[in-house]
Amino acid sequence: MKGSCLCGSIQYDIKGFSPGIANCHCSMCRKSSGSAYGVFGTVALEDLIWVKGGELIKEFTSSPEAKRGFCPNCGSSLYFKLLGDKTPYEIALGTLDEEPNHPVDANIFFASKPGWSASYDALPSYDTVRTQ
C-alpha cells in the first residue's frame, strides 16, 4: 500500500497493517489530527519504506513514552511511535492513498471522547459538499 502527506513531499510504501487498527480518542491524538479522533494502524519496522522525503520528517516527543512524525511543509500527521528503536510505527490512516488491508476494529481511550463528536448515523450525509 502507498501513502503520502498532503503536499506529496513525503511518500511511503507498506506491506500491510498488523491487526489492530483503532480510532484513538485521547486528547493528544485529537490535537495532533485536529479532529474528534486519530486513526492509526500498526506497521512493523520491516514493512515500512520511506520512498520519498523520509529525511524531511520532523518528530515531536508528545509524551515521555512516544513521538509523532509529521511533514514540516504541509503539517500532515504521519505516525505515532513509542520511543525505542524496535517499536513499530502507528501510521495515520488518513495518509493512505488506498484502502488498508484490515478494517478499523476498536475505539481506544473512548472515555476521552469529546461531547461534540457525533455518530455518523445521527448526521445527514452528502456525497460531496453540504447542499443545505
Protein Blocks (a to p, Z undefined) as FASTA:
>chain_A
ZZddfkomaccddfbdcehiacdfbfklmmmnopabdcdddddfklpccfbhklmpccdd
fbfkbccdddfklopafbdcdedjkbccdddfklpcbdcfbdcfbdehklmpcfklccfk
lpccdfbbcfZZ
